[in-house]
Every structure is written in C-alpha cells, then in structure tokens.
Amino acid sequence: MATFMGTSGNDTVTGTPNGSNTNDTLQGLQGNDTLIGGDGADSLDGGTGQDFASYIDSGTAVVASLANPAVNTGFAAGDTYTSIEGLIGSNFNDTLTGNGNTSFLQGGLGADSIIGGSANDYADYANASAGLTVDLADPTQTPGKPPATHMSTSPRSEARRSTTR
C-alpha cells in the first residue's frame, strides 16, 4: 500500500500503475483535485475544494457510487471516498451515482447511467460525441450518446455540456 499526496493547488493525483492491484491512499489536500486510484481498493480523500474520483484509466466499465461504495465494481471495487464531490467514468458503459450532497457526475464515451442523489446534482456530458437533449422528466429520452444512456435525478438536478469543470 502506497500513499500519494497532492499540494495546496489543483492536482491530478495518480496511484500505483494499473496491473499492480494495490490498495493505495490518495489525498488531494487543498484545491480542486482529481484522484485516479487505478485497480485495487483505494482510499480517496479529496480534502478541501471540489474533488473527483476518476476511473478514466479503467479497462472495463465501472459501477461507482458516492452514496453506497459497497456496490462499486471494476476499478472502483473496494474504493472509499472522503470529501469526494464527483465521479468521472471510464470509456465503457458505467453507472455513476451521487449522494445526498451536491454531486458532479461525468460519464465517459460509453452508454452510461448517471444517477443523482437528493441534492442539486450535475451531469456533465463534455465527452458526448454529438449534441444531446436531457429530459429530466423521462431520463430514458436522452439522445446524443448510445441508446442505453440515461439519467435519474432529483427534482433540482441539472445537466450540462461543458468543456471545463
């Protein structure tokens, strides 16, 4: 088990390289950080700021839940979250779930399921391959990504397509 730490700025903190299946501890400290634990059951602590757990380097789909990490699968299996406000999916068909706080959920290139929690949540489709329309009343009607993409949200959720976060 190795520990990787960020700085007082905005950091991308990456754990032990993939394939080693180690259980790492990643700490973002201050700033808006992205933590990439890789495979293994990792402890991800964002610290202060708006922090993300990223699974962009996963070779398979992940289930990642801020509300109930016990259901996580793939590279997210066994991961624990402290002060993590958002999730970034892989390039496969992921399921990303927020929690009771404001959550920022960004799918990858696959047919993702984005599930908000009970607070003001954001679904970021910056990586969408085409324009899209999000229907919060009927989340199965969200074109612009593969047909299985859908978003289940609280009444105060918002979808956005942006190039920054």
N, C-alpha and C positions, 0 to 999 in steps of 0.2 A: 504494500500500500504506500503510495506516494502522495505528498501534499503539494499543490500548486497554488500560488497566490498572485492576485493582481496588484494594482497600485491604487493610488488615490484618484487616478483618471479613469477614462473609459477603456476597458480592456477586453480582449478575447483571450480567455484562459483555456488552454487545452491540456487534457490529462495524458496519461500514458498512451502511446500509439496503439491503434487498433490491432487486434490479433493477440494482444497480451492478456486480455480478460482480467485486468487488475481492478481492484476496488480502490479508487482514488478519492481524495478530498480536494475539492476545488473551492477557493474562496475569492470572490470578486473584490471585496473590501468596498471602497467608495467608488462613485461613478456609475455609469450605465454599462454593465458588463454582459458579455456572452460567455457562458461556460459550456465547454464541449468535453464531456467526460469520456466519451467513447464506450467501448464494451466494458462490462463489469458493473458491479453495484456501487455507484459513486455517490458521495455526499456532496451536494451542490449548494453552496451558501453564497448568495449574491451580495450580501452586505447592504449598504445604502444605495439608493438610486433605483433605476428601472432595469431589472436584470432578467436575463433569458437563459433557459437551459436549451441547448441546441443539439439536435440529432441529425444535422445535415450530413455528417460523415457516415451514417449508418448504411450498411449494405442491404438492409431489408426494412420493411415497414415497421413502425413502432406504434404502440399504444402508450401515451404519456398523459398522466392525469395529475394536475396540481391538487385536486380535491381528494383523490384516493390513490396515492402512488403504489399501493399494493396490487393494483390491476395492471401496472406497467408491463410491457412486453418488449422483446427485441433489445436494442441497446439501452432502453430506458428501464429494463427489468432490474429491480432492486435499488434504483436511484431514490434518494431522499432529497427534499427541497426545503431550504430555509431562505426566506427573503427572495424568492424567485417569483417574478410577476408575469412571466411569459414563457411560451414554448415555441420552438422552431422545429418543424418536422423535417423528415428525410425527403428523398426524391421518390418515395413509394407511397402506397395507399395507407396513410396514417390516420389515427384517431387521436386528436388533441383535445383535452378537457380542462377548462378553467376551474376556479374555485369560488368561494364566497366573496373574494376581493376582486377588484378590477383586474382582469386578465387580458393579456395580449397574445393572441394565437395566430401563428403564421404557418400555413401549410407549405409544402414543397411542390414538386412537379406532379405528384401522384393524385389519385382521386381521394381526397382527404375528407374526413369528418371533423368538423370544428364544432365543439360543444361548449358554449359559455356557461357561466355559473349564475349566481343570483345577483351579481353586481353589474356595473357598467363594463362590458367586455368589448374587445375589439378583435375582429377577424381581419388579418392582413393578407391580401391576395397579390402582393407585389410581384410574385413569381408566376402569376397566371399567364398562360400562353396566348390568351385572347381577352378581349373585353368581357366583362361579366355584369350580371344583374343579380343582386341578392334579394330574395324575398323572405323577410323575417316572419311573415305570416305562414308561409308554406316553404320551408327551407329546402325541400326536395326540388324546387324550381330555380336552382342557381346555375345558369349556364356559364360557359367560358372555361370550364375545366372538364375533365372526364365526367360522364354522367353520374357516377356514384357520389360525387362531391355534394355534401350538404352541411348545413349549419343549423344547430339547435341553440337557441339563445334565450336570455331573459328579455323581458319587455324593454329594457333600457340598453340593449346591445346595439352595436354599430359595426358595419362592415366598411372597410376602406381599401382602396387600391392606391398604394403609395410606393415611392422609390426609397423612402427613408423611414426609419422608425425612431 
